[in-house]
Amino acid sequence: MTKVARRRGSALGLVLALAASAAFAEPVKTSAGLVDGRAVDGGVRAFLGIPYAAPPVGELRWREPQPAAPWQGVRQATAFASRCLQGRIFDDMIFDDTPSEDCLYLNVWTPARDAGARLPVMVWIYGGGFQAGSTSEPRQNGARLATKGVVVVSMNYRLGVFGFLAHPELTKESGRNASGNYGLMDQLAALRWVRDNIAAFGGDPANLTIFGESAGSFSVSALVASPLARGLVHRAIGESGAFVGRNALPAAGLADSEKQGAGFGASVGAGSLAALRAKGGEELLQAALKAKAWFAPNVDGYVIPKDPDQIYAAGEQNKVALLGGWNHDEVRAGVVLGPERPTAASFTTQMQKRFGPAAGALLKVYPAGTDAEAVESAAALAGDTFLGFATWKWLELQQKAGVPVYRYSFDRQIPVAPDTKVNGVPATAADVGARHAGEIEYVFGTLDSVPKVTWEGADRQLSELMMTYWSNFARSGDPNGAGLPGWPRYTGGTGPQVMHLDVKSQAQPDALRARYQALDAVLGKAPAPDAPTSSSK
C-alpha cells in the first residue's frame, strides 16, 4: 500500500469513526429558524422537509424561487414534505408523501457529531424526465450513504408545466428576457441554501458535490454549464444523461418554448399570463397530461445562456471534477421484449431509413450479421441514442477542460422480482440487464427498498463499493481509496480507461470508443437549439 493510500485510509477511518458516534441531537439553527430532526440508523440524524424557498403558488407560480418565510420556535423536521405536483408517469416510482404546488423543501442526513465536523456535502437531484420525481422515494434515502462520512442533501424541484413552462409574458416580466427553467432555478436556490446553512449540520459548504440520475444527471450537466452555479458546485457526478451531444431531452430554444407555452395557455382557455395563474394547479396538471405536453429546460439565455454543446466546447463551463457514466443495458428490455423483435434484415433497413448515407458507418459498430447480433446492436443503439452517447460526449468535453474525470459503466445484471414483466411479457434478469436507473439503489445502499427482489451477496458488496467510490470522490475529487480496485482517470486520445462496476469491478480500456466516435460524426451535425433572440422578448 502506498503512503498516499495509507493516508487516505487513515483519514477515511477517522471520518467513519466520527460517523459511527451519535450525531448531535440539539436543534439546528438555519437562516429561517430552528429545526430538529430524528436519529436514524448508523449514527445519522435526518432533518426532513425543511423549506428552502417560499411556496411557488399564486403570483409566485412561474417565478424564481423566493426566500422561505422565517418561523418561530423549533420546526420538527421529521417527515418528508409534499412532492411537487405531477402525474403518475413512472411505475417504478414509490413515494412517501402527497403532491402539492407547495413543494420546495429539502432534506439533510448528517453523521456529524457537531457543527464543526466540516464533512463533504453531496446534493442529490432526482430523475424523472423533468415530469416526475420526489425526494421521498425510499431508494433515494440518504441515511446509508451518509454513514460514509458525508452530509447528504436532497431537494424537491418544480416539474412539468409548473417547472418549465415558458411564455412570452413570463419572458417580459422576468426582467432577464428569459422564462421557463424554474425547476433549475429551484435547484440553484437549494444550493444557495446549502451554502448558507450546511455548516450548522456539520457540512463543509466549500466542498459540495452535486449528483443525479437521468433528468437529475441532465440537471447536473446544466448546472456545471451555468454561470449561476459558479462557486456553488465544486464537484459533479452524472449518472446516465447530459444536455450535450444531441440526446433524448434536448434543450429547446426559448422562442420554441414560448410558442409551446402560449399554445398550451390557449388550449386551456387562458389567453394571458394572469388567466394562467388564476387556473387551479390540478386543472393545469390534468390539461398537460391529457395533451401529453412535455415541458423541460430550454436555452433561456439566463440559467442556460446558450446551447450547452457550445458552452462546453468553448470551455466556458464550471471547471469541476466529474465522475460519470451510464448503465450497460439502459433500455435493453424494451428492445428484446418489444412487440417487434429486431432481425438482421429489419435492423439494417431501419438504420438506412434513420441515418441515410451514414448507416453504413454505423452498421460497422452496430453490426447485424445475424438476427442475434442485430438484437444486441439494436439494444445497444437504443441505450446510446437515449443517454449513453450524450453522457460520453459530456465526459469528453469536461476532460478537455483539464479537470479530473472518471468514467464508469454499470454492468451488473440486476436481479428482478419473479413477477417482472416488460410490455406484458415475463422478463428475466438477463432480459433486463443493467437497466436504466437500476444503479440508484446501489449508490444509496437501499437495495432492500425494492420489493420482491432477492439480492445476492455480490449486490451488497457492489453497493458498498459504489457508496465508497462516490463518497471518496465527494471528499477529494478522486474515487480511489485503500483496498479498492484502482480507478484511473479518464483521458482522451487512444487510452481512456473505464471502471466496470459489476460482480468483479475493474478498470479496462474503452472498448466502445469507435462506437461513440461514429455516433459523434452523425449526431454532432444535428442543428443546435435556437438561441434567444430579440423576437422572443
C-alpha positions as CSV (number, residue, x, y, z in Angstrom):
1,M,0.0,0.0,0.0
2,T,1.4,3.4,-0.9
3,K,1.8,6.3,1.6
4,V,-1.0,8.2,-0.2
5,A,-3.3,5.2,0.1
6,R,-2.4,4.8,3.8
7,R,-3.1,8.5,4.4
8,R,-6.5,8.2,2.6
9,G,-7.3,5.0,4.5
10,S,-6.5,6.7,7.9
11,A,-8.5,9.8,7.0
12,L,-11.5,7.7,6.0
13,G,-11.2,5.6,9.1
14,L,-11.3,8.8,11.2
15,V,-14.4,10.1,9.4
16,L,-16.2,6.8,9.7
17,A,-15.4,6.6,13.4
18,L,-16.9,10.0,13.8
19,A,-19.9,9.0,11.8
20,A,-20.4,5.9,14.0
21,S,-20.8,8.1,17.0
22,A,-24.2,9.6,17.8
23,A,-24.9,12.6,15.7
24,F,-25.7,15.8,17.5
25,A,-29.2,15.9,18.8
26,E,-29.7,19.7,19.5
27,P,-31.9,21.8,17.2
28,V,-30.0,23.3,14.3
29,K,-30.2,27.0,13.5
30,T,-30.9,27.8,9.9
31,S,-31.4,31.1,8.2
32,A,-35.2,30.9,8.6
33,G,-35.3,29.3,12.1
34,L,-34.5,26.3,14.3
35,V,-35.1,22.7,13.0
36,D,-35.0,19.4,14.9
37,G,-34.6,16.1,13.2
38,R,-34.6,12.4,14.3
39,A,-32.0,9.8,14.7
40,V,-31.8,7.0,12.1
41,D,-29.5,4.0,11.7
42,G,-25.8,4.2,11.7
43,G,-25.5,7.3,14.0
44,V,-27.0,9.5,11.3
45,R,-29.6,12.2,12.1
46,A,-32.2,13.1,9.4
47,F,-33.8,16.5,9.0
48,L,-36.7,16.2,6.6
49,G,-39.0,18.7,5.0
50,I,-37.0,21.9,5.5
51,P,-38.4,24.8,3.4
52,Y,-35.6,26.3,1.2
53,A,-37.9,28.7,-0.6
54,A,-41.4,30.2,-0.4
55,P,-44.3,28.1,-1.8
56,P,-44.4,28.8,-5.5
57,V,-48.1,29.4,-5.6
58,G,-50.4,32.3,-6.7
59,E,-48.3,35.2,-8.0
60,L,-45.2,33.2,-7.3
61,R,-46.1,30.4,-9.8
62,W,-43.6,30.6,-12.6
63,R,-41.3,32.9,-10.8
64,E,-37.8,32.5,-9.5
65,P,-38.0,30.9,-6.0
66,Q,-38.2,33.4,-3.2
67,P,-36.8,33.1,0.3
68,A,-38.7,30.9,2.8
69,A,-40.6,32.8,5.5
70,P,-38.9,32.6,8.9
71,W,-40.7,30.7,11.7
72,Q,-40.7,31.0,15.5
73,G,-39.8,28.1,17.8
74,V,-38.4,24.8,16.7
75,R,-39.7,23.2,13.5
76,Q,-40.0,19.5,13.7
77,A,-38.2,18.2,10.5
78,T,-39.1,14.6,10.9
79,A,-41.2,13.7,7.8
80,F,-40.9,14.3,4.1
81,A,-42.9,17.3,2.9
82,S,-45.1,17.3,-0.2
83,R,-43.7,16.3,-3.6
84,C,-44.2,18.7,-6.5
85,L,-47.5,18.4,-8.4
86,Q,-47.2,15.7,-11.1
87,G,-48.9,12.8,-12.8
88,R,-48.4,9.1,-12.3
89,I,-45.9,8.6,-15.1
90,F,-43.3,6.0,-14.0
91,D,-44.4,2.8,-12.3
92,D,-41.2,2.3,-10.5
93,M,-41.5,5.5,-8.5
94,I,-42.8,4.9,-5.0
95,F,-43.5,8.0,-2.9
96,D,-43.9,8.6,0.8
97,D,-45.6,12.0,0.6
98,T,-48.5,13.8,-1.0
99,P,-48.5,16.0,-4.1
100,S,-48.8,19.8,-3.9
101,E,-47.6,23.0,-5.6
102,D,-46.2,23.9,-2.2
103,C,-43.2,21.6,-2.5
104,L,-39.9,23.5,-2.3
105,Y,-38.4,21.5,0.6
106,L,-35.2,19.7,1.2
107,N,-33.7,17.0,3.4
108,V,-30.4,16.6,5.3
109,W,-28.8,13.4,6.5
110,T,-25.8,14.1,8.7
111,P,-23.4,11.8,10.5
112,A,-21.7,14.7,12.2
113,R,-21.3,14.9,15.9
114,D,-21.4,18.7,15.9
115,A,-21.4,21.7,13.7
116,G,-17.6,21.7,13.5
117,A,-17.2,18.5,11.6
118,R,-16.8,20.1,8.1
119,L,-17.8,17.0,6.3
120,P,-18.1,16.9,2.5
121,V,-21.6,17.5,1.2
122,M,-23.4,15.6,-1.5
123,V,-26.5,17.1,-3.0
124,W,-28.8,14.7,-4.9
125,I,-31.0,15.7,-7.8
126,Y,-33.7,13.1,-8.7
127,G,-34.6,12.0,-12.2
128,G,-38.0,11.5,-13.8
129,G,-37.8,13.2,-17.2
130,F,-38.4,16.6,-15.6
131,Q,-42.0,15.5,-15.3
132,A,-42.0,13.3,-12.1
133,G,-39.9,12.5,-9.0
134,S,-39.6,13.2,-5.3
135,T,-37.0,13.1,-2.6
136,S,-39.3,10.7,-0.6
137,E,-38.6,7.7,-2.8
138,P,-37.1,5.0,-0.4
139,R,-34.4,4.1,-2.9
140,Q,-33.1,7.7,-2.6
141,N,-33.0,7.8,1.2
142,G,-29.6,9.3,2.2
143,A,-29.1,7.7,5.6
144,R,-26.9,4.8,4.5
145,L,-24.8,6.9,2.2
146,A,-24.3,9.4,5.0
147,T,-22.6,6.7,7.1
148,K,-19.7,7.0,4.6
149,G,-18.8,10.3,6.3
150,V,-20.7,12.7,4.1
151,V,-23.6,15.0,4.6
152,V,-26.3,14.1,2.1
153,V,-28.9,16.6,0.9
154,S,-31.8,16.1,-1.5
155,M,-34.4,18.7,-2.7
156,N,-37.7,18.8,-4.5
157,Y,-37.9,21.0,-7.6
158,R,-40.8,22.0,-9.7
159,L,-41.7,19.7,-12.6
160,G,-43.6,19.7,-15.9
161,V,-45.8,22.6,-16.6
162,F,-45.1,24.2,-13.2
163,G,-41.3,23.9,-13.5
164,F,-40.6,24.5,-17.2
165,L,-43.4,26.4,-18.9
166,A,-42.0,29.3,-20.9
167,H,-44.3,32.1,-22.2
168,P,-43.8,35.5,-23.9
169,E,-45.4,37.3,-20.9
170,L,-43.2,35.4,-18.5
171,T,-40.2,36.4,-20.5
172,K,-41.2,40.0,-20.5
173,E,-42.0,40.2,-16.7
174,S,-38.7,38.4,-15.8
175,G,-36.5,41.4,-16.3
176,R,-34.0,39.0,-17.8
177,N,-35.6,38.3,-21.2
178,A,-36.0,34.7,-20.1
179,S,-38.6,32.2,-18.9
180,G,-39.0,28.6,-18.2
181,N,-36.3,26.7,-16.2
182,Y,-38.0,27.3,-12.9
183,G,-37.1,23.8,-11.8
184,L,-33.4,24.5,-12.5
185,M,-33.8,27.8,-10.5
186,D,-35.2,25.8,-7.6
187,Q,-32.1,23.6,-7.7
188,L,-29.9,26.7,-7.6
189,A,-31.9,28.1,-4.7
190,A,-31.4,24.8,-2.8
191,L,-27.6,25.0,-3.5
192,R,-27.6,28.5,-2.1
193,W,-29.4,27.3,0.9
194,V,-26.8,24.6,1.4
195,R,-24.0,27.2,1.0
196,D,-25.6,29.4,3.7
197,N,-26.8,26.7,6.1
198,I,-25.0,23.4,5.8
199,A,-22.1,24.2,8.2
200,A,-24.7,24.2,11.0
201,F,-25.3,20.5,10.2
202,G,-21.6,19.6,10.2
203,G,-21.1,20.0,6.4
204,D,-18.4,21.9,4.5
205,P,-20.0,24.5,2.2
206,A,-16.7,24.7,0.3
207,N,-16.8,21.0,-0.6
208,L,-20.1,20.4,-2.3
209,T,-20.7,17.7,-4.9
210,I,-23.9,17.6,-6.9
211,F,-25.0,14.2,-8.2
212,G,-28.1,13.0,-10.1
213,E,-29.5,10.3,-12.3
214,S,-31.3,10.6,-15.7
215,A,-33.0,14.0,-15.6
216,G,-31.0,14.6,-12.5
217,S,-27.8,14.0,-14.4
218,F,-29.1,16.3,-17.2
219,S,-29.6,18.9,-14.4
220,V,-26.0,18.3,-13.1
221,S,-24.7,18.9,-16.6
222,A,-26.8,22.1,-16.9
223,L,-25.6,23.4,-13.6
224,V,-22.0,22.7,-14.4
225,A,-22.6,24.7,-17.6
226,S,-24.4,27.5,-15.9
227,P,-22.7,30.7,-14.7
228,L,-25.3,30.9,-11.9
229,A,-23.8,27.9,-10.3
230,R,-20.3,29.3,-10.2
231,G,-18.9,28.9,-6.7
232,L,-21.8,26.8,-5.5
233,V,-20.6,23.5,-7.0
234,H,-17.1,22.0,-6.5
235,R,-17.5,18.5,-8.0
236,A,-20.1,16.7,-10.0
237,I,-21.4,13.1,-10.6
238,G,-23.6,12.3,-13.5
239,E,-25.5,9.0,-13.9
240,S,-27.0,8.5,-17.3
241,G,-27.6,11.7,-19.1
242,A,-26.3,15.1,-20.2
243,F,-27.5,18.2,-22.2
244,V,-24.8,17.7,-24.8
245,G,-24.3,15.6,-27.9
246,R,-27.9,15.5,-29.2
247,N,-29.8,13.5,-26.6
248,A,-33.2,12.2,-25.6
249,L,-34.1,15.5,-23.9
250,P,-32.5,18.3,-25.9
251,A,-32.9,21.8,-24.5
252,A,-35.2,23.7,-26.9
253,G,-34.6,27.3,-27.8
254,L,-36.5,30.0,-25.9
255,A,-38.7,31.0,-28.9
256,D,-39.9,27.4,-29.4
257,S,-40.6,27.0,-25.7
258,E,-42.5,30.3,-25.6
259,K,-44.6,29.1,-28.5
260,Q,-45.3,25.8,-26.7
261,G,-46.3,27.7,-23.6
262,A,-48.6,30.2,-25.4
263,G,-50.2,27.3,-27.2
264,F,-50.8,25.5,-24.0
265,G,-52.4,28.6,-22.5
266,A,-54.8,28.9,-25.4
267,S,-55.7,25.2,-25.1
268,V,-57.0,25.8,-21.6
269,G,-58.8,29.0,-22.4
270,A,-56.1,31.2,-20.8
271,G,-55.2,34.0,-23.3
272,S,-53.0,35.8,-20.8
273,L,-50.5,35.0,-18.0
274,A,-52.9,36.3,-15.4
275,A,-55.5,33.8,-16.6
276,L,-53.0,31.0,-16.5
277,R,-52.0,31.9,-12.9
278,A,-55.7,32.0,-12.0
279,K,-56.1,28.4,-13.0
280,G,-56.0,25.7,-10.3
281,G,-52.9,23.6,-10.2
282,E,-54.8,20.3,-10.7
283,E,-56.6,21.7,-13.7
284,L,-53.3,22.7,-15.3
285,L,-51.7,19.4,-14.5
286,Q,-54.6,17.4,-16.0
287,A,-54.6,19.5,-19.1
288,A,-50.9,19.0,-19.6
289,L,-51.2,15.2,-19.1
290,K,-54.1,15.0,-21.5
291,A,-52.2,16.9,-24.1
292,K,-49.1,14.9,-23.4
293,A,-47.2,18.2,-23.2
294,W,-43.6,17.6,-22.2
295,F,-42.3,20.8,-20.5
296,A,-38.5,20.7,-20.0
297,P,-35.5,23.0,-19.7
298,N,-34.7,25.4,-22.5
299,V,-31.8,27.6,-23.7
300,D,-33.2,30.7,-22.0
301,G,-30.2,32.9,-22.1
302,Y,-30.1,33.2,-18.3
303,V,-29.8,29.8,-16.5
304,I,-28.6,28.2,-19.7
305,P,-27.1,31.1,-21.5
306,K,-26.6,29.3,-24.8
307,D,-26.5,25.8,-26.3
308,P,-24.7,23.6,-23.8
309,D,-22.6,22.0,-26.5
310,Q,-21.3,25.4,-27.3
311,I,-20.6,26.2,-23.6
312,Y,-18.6,23.0,-23.1
313,A,-16.8,23.2,-26.5
314,A,-15.7,26.8,-25.6
315,G,-14.5,25.8,-22.2
316,E,-16.9,28.2,-20.5
317,Q,-18.4,25.7,-18.1
318,N,-17.5,25.5,-14.4
319,K,-14.2,23.6,-14.2
320,V,-15.1,21.0,-11.6
321,A,-14.0,17.3,-11.4
322,L,-16.6,14.9,-12.9
323,L,-17.4,11.3,-12.2
324,G,-19.9,10.0,-14.7
325,G,-21.2,7.1,-16.7
326,W,-24.2,5.1,-17.7
327,N,-25.7,1.6,-17.4
328,H,-24.8,-1.2,-19.9
329,D,-28.5,-2.0,-20.7
330,E,-30.3,1.3,-20.2
331,V,-33.4,0.3,-22.3
332,R,-32.5,-3.3,-23.3
333,A,-35.7,-4.9,-22.1
334,G,-37.8,-2.7,-24.2
335,V,-36.0,-3.9,-27.3
336,V,-35.5,-7.6,-26.6
337,L,-39.1,-7.9,-25.3
338,G,-40.7,-5.4,-27.7
339,P,-43.6,-6.1,-29.9
340,E,-41.3,-6.4,-33.0
341,R,-38.0,-8.1,-32.1
342,P,-35.3,-6.9,-34.5
343,T,-33.8,-9.2,-37.1
344,A,-30.7,-8.7,-39.2
345,A,-32.9,-7.5,-42.1
346,S,-35.2,-5.2,-40.2
347,F,-32.5,-3.6,-38.2
348,T,-30.4,-2.9,-41.3
349,T,-33.5,-1.4,-43.0
350,Q,-34.3,0.8,-40.0
351,M,-30.7,2.0,-39.8
352,Q,-30.8,3.0,-43.5
353,K,-34.1,4.9,-43.1
354,R,-32.9,6.6,-39.9
355,F,-29.4,7.6,-40.8
356,G,-29.3,7.6,-44.6
357,P,-25.8,7.6,-46.1
358,A,-24.3,7.3,-42.6
359,A,-25.9,4.0,-41.9
360,G,-23.0,2.0,-43.4
361,A,-20.5,3.5,-41.0
362,L,-22.8,2.9,-38.0
363,L,-23.5,-0.7,-39.0
364,K,-19.8,-1.4,-38.7
365,V,-20.0,-0.5,-35.0
366,Y,-23.6,-1.8,-34.5
367,P,-23.3,-4.9,-36.7
368,A,-26.2,-7.1,-37.8
369,G,-24.7,-10.1,-39.4
370,T,-27.2,-12.4,-37.7
371,D,-30.6,-12.0,-36.0
372,A,-29.0,-12.5,-32.6
373,E,-26.3,-9.9,-33.3
374,A,-29.0,-7.5,-34.6
375,V,-30.9,-7.7,-31.3
376,E,-27.8,-6.9,-29.3
377,S,-26.9,-4.0,-31.6
378,A,-30.5,-2.6,-31.5
379,A,-30.4,-2.7,-27.7
380,A,-27.0,-1.0,-27.6
381,L,-28.1,1.7,-30.1
382,A,-31.3,2.4,-28.2
383,G,-29.4,3.0,-25.0
384,D,-26.7,5.0,-26.7
385,T,-29.0,7.4,-28.5
386,F,-31.2,7.6,-25.4
387,L,-28.4,8.6,-22.9
388,G,-25.1,6.8,-23.4
389,F,-23.7,8.9,-26.2
390,A,-24.7,12.2,-24.6
391,T,-23.0,11.2,-21.3
392,W,-19.9,10.1,-23.3
393,K,-19.8,13.5,-25.0
394,W,-20.1,15.3,-21.7
395,L,-17.2,13.4,-20.2
396,E,-15.1,14.0,-23.3
397,L,-15.8,17.8,-23.2
398,Q,-15.2,18.1,-19.5
399,Q,-11.9,16.1,-19.8
400,K,-10.7,18.6,-22.4
401,A,-11.1,21.3,-19.8
402,G,-8.2,19.8,-17.9
403,V,-10.1,18.8,-14.8
404,P,-10.1,15.2,-13.3
405,V,-12.7,13.0,-15.0
406,Y,-13.6,9.4,-14.0
407,R,-15.9,7.2,-16.2
408,Y,-17.8,4.1,-15.2
409,S,-20.0,1.5,-16.9
410,F,-22.6,-0.1,-14.5
411,D,-22.7,-3.6,-15.8
412,R,-24.4,-5.6,-13.1
413,Q,-27.2,-7.9,-14.4
414,I,-29.6,-6.7,-11.7
415,P,-31.8,-9.3,-10.0
416,V,-35.5,-8.8,-10.7
417,A,-38.7,-9.7,-8.9
418,P,-40.3,-13.1,-10.0
419,D,-43.4,-11.3,-11.5
420,T,-41.4,-8.8,-13.6
421,K,-43.0,-8.0,-16.9
422,V,-42.0,-5.7,-19.8
423,N,-44.6,-4.9,-22.4
424,G,-46.7,-7.6,-20.8
425,V,-44.1,-10.2,-21.3
426,P,-42.4,-12.0,-18.4
427,A,-38.8,-10.8,-18.0
428,T,-35.7,-12.3,-16.5
429,A,-32.6,-10.6,-15.2
430,A,-30.9,-11.5,-18.5
431,D,-33.6,-9.6,-20.4
432,V,-33.4,-6.5,-18.2
433,G,-29.7,-6.4,-17.5
434,A,-28.2,-3.3,-16.1
435,R,-31.3,-1.3,-16.6
436,H,-31.9,2.5,-16.6
437,A,-32.0,3.8,-13.0
438,G,-31.0,0.4,-11.7
439,E,-27.8,1.8,-10.1
440,I,-29.7,4.2,-7.7
441,E,-30.2,1.5,-5.0
442,Y,-26.6,0.6,-5.1
443,V,-25.4,4.2,-4.8
444,F,-27.6,4.8,-1.8
445,G,-27.3,1.4,-0.2
446,T,-31.0,1.0,-0.4
447,L,-31.3,-2.4,-2.1
448,D,-33.9,-3.6,0.4
449,S,-36.2,-0.8,-0.6
450,V,-37.0,-2.7,-3.8
451,P,-39.9,-5.0,-3.3
452,K,-39.9,-8.7,-4.0
453,V,-36.2,-8.9,-5.2
454,T,-33.9,-11.4,-3.7
455,W,-30.5,-9.7,-3.5
456,E,-27.2,-11.7,-3.6
457,G,-24.1,-11.0,-1.6
458,A,-22.5,-9.7,-4.7
459,D,-25.1,-7.0,-4.9
460,R,-24.5,-5.8,-1.4
461,Q,-20.7,-5.8,-2.0
462,L,-21.1,-3.8,-5.1
463,S,-23.4,-1.3,-3.3
464,E,-20.8,-0.9,-0.6
465,L,-18.1,-0.4,-3.2
466,M,-20.1,2.2,-5.1
467,M,-21.0,4.1,-1.9
468,T,-17.3,4.2,-1.1
469,Y,-16.3,5.4,-4.5
470,W,-19.0,8.1,-4.7
471,S,-18.2,9.4,-1.2
472,N,-14.4,9.3,-1.8
473,F,-14.9,11.4,-4.9
474,A,-17.0,13.9,-3.0
475,R,-14.3,14.1,-0.4
476,S,-11.3,14.6,-2.6
477,G,-12.3,14.6,-6.3
478,D,-10.8,11.1,-6.6
479,P,-12.8,7.9,-6.0
480,N,-9.8,5.8,-5.2
481,G,-9.0,4.6,-1.7
482,A,-7.2,1.9,0.3
483,G,-8.3,-1.6,-0.6
484,L,-10.4,-0.6,-3.6
485,P,-9.9,-1.7,-7.2
486,G,-7.9,1.1,-8.8
487,W,-9.9,3.6,-10.9
488,P,-7.7,5.5,-13.4
489,R,-8.6,9.0,-14.6
490,Y,-10.4,9.1,-17.9
491,T,-8.3,10.6,-20.6
492,G,-9.0,11.3,-24.2
493,G,-6.9,10.1,-27.1
494,T,-6.1,6.4,-27.5
495,G,-6.0,5.1,-24.0
496,P,-9.1,6.1,-21.9
497,Q,-9.9,3.7,-19.1
498,V,-13.4,2.8,-17.9
499,M,-14.3,1.4,-14.4
500,H,-16.7,-1.5,-15.0
501,L,-18.9,-1.9,-11.9
502,D,-20.1,-5.5,-11.6
503,V,-19.7,-8.6,-9.5
504,K,-16.0,-8.2,-10.2
505,S,-15.3,-4.5,-10.6
506,Q,-12.2,-3.5,-12.7
507,A,-10.9,-0.8,-14.9
508,Q,-10.4,-1.7,-18.6
509,P,-9.6,0.2,-21.8
510,D,-12.6,1.8,-23.5
511,A,-13.7,-0.9,-25.9
512,L,-16.6,1.1,-27.3
513,R,-14.8,4.3,-28.3
514,A,-15.2,3.7,-32.0
515,R,-19.0,3.4,-31.5
516,Y,-19.3,6.8,-29.9
517,Q,-16.9,8.4,-32.4
518,A,-19.2,7.1,-35.2
519,L,-22.3,8.5,-33.4
520,D,-20.5,11.8,-32.9
521,A,-19.8,12.1,-36.6
522,V,-23.6,11.7,-37.3
523,L,-25.3,13.3,-34.3
524,G,-22.8,16.1,-33.9
525,K,-24.1,17.5,-37.2
526,A,-27.7,17.9,-35.9
527,P,-28.9,21.5,-35.7
528,A,-28.5,23.3,-32.4
529,P,-31.4,24.7,-30.5
530,D,-32.4,28.3,-31.4
531,A,-30.6,30.9,-29.3
532,P,-32.6,33.6,-27.6
533,T,-33.3,36.4,-30.0
534,S,-35.0,39.8,-29.8
535,S,-38.1,38.2,-31.3
536,S,-38.6,36.3,-28.1
537,K,-38.9,39.3,-25.8
